[in-house]
């Protein structure tokens, strides 16, 4: 797939700066990296939403004091 984009002067300068600095070889490589990062972030957001839904479905939150938290944490650390 080929896509053409019209960039603002500010964005064009930012891309040129990144290329001159050696971080990216071409404008295309920078754009592909940015899209990849965006897609990774969207996947992470979706995963977080699933975890929140699972947490909500598991029932109400249970309050514990520091001593109980410390005991649970210590127990978890010794599990294989």
N, C-alpha and C positions, 0 to 999 in steps of 0.2 A: 504494500500500500504506500502510496506517496501522498504527502500532505504538504501544502504550501501555507506558510504563516506570514502574516505581516506583523512585525514587531515594532514596538515603540523605540524611539532613539535611546531612551534610558536602558531598555532591555538589550538592545543591540550592543551598546557600550559595555554593559555588564558581561555579556557573552564574550566580547572581544577581550576584555580584561582577563577573564578566566583562561582563554586560549593563549594569550600572550604570557600569562603566568605559568603555563605548562600543565595546568591541571587537566585540561582536555585538549585533544588534538584537533577537533573540528567542532563547529557549531552543532552538527548532528549528534556527536557523542555526548555533548552536554545536555541536549534536549532528551536524548534517550535515557540518560542517567536520571534526569529530573522526572521523567514519566515513570521510570522504574521505581524511584523513591515514592512517588505519589501512590502507585499501585500497592507497594508494600505497606504504606501507611493506611490505605483503605482496608487492606486485609487485616491489619492489626486492629483497626477500629471494629471491624465486623467480628473478629474473635473476641474482643473485649465485650462487645454487646452480648454475645452468646454466653460468656462467663457470668455477666451480670444477670442475665435471664435465668441461668441455672441457679445462681445464688438466691435470687428472689423466689424461685420455685421451691427451694429447699426448706423454706419456713422462716419464721421470724428470727431476727438476730438474738444472740444470747450474750448477755453482758457477763464478763468475767473480770475479776480483779487482777492486779499485777502478779500476786503470788501464784494464782492459777495459770496465768499466761506463762510465767517463768517455768512452772512445772511441766506444762504441755510442750513448751519449747525444748526443755532439757530432754524430755521423753522422745521427742521427734529426732533430736540429734543423735541419740543412741540406737535408733532403729537401723537395721542393715540396709 
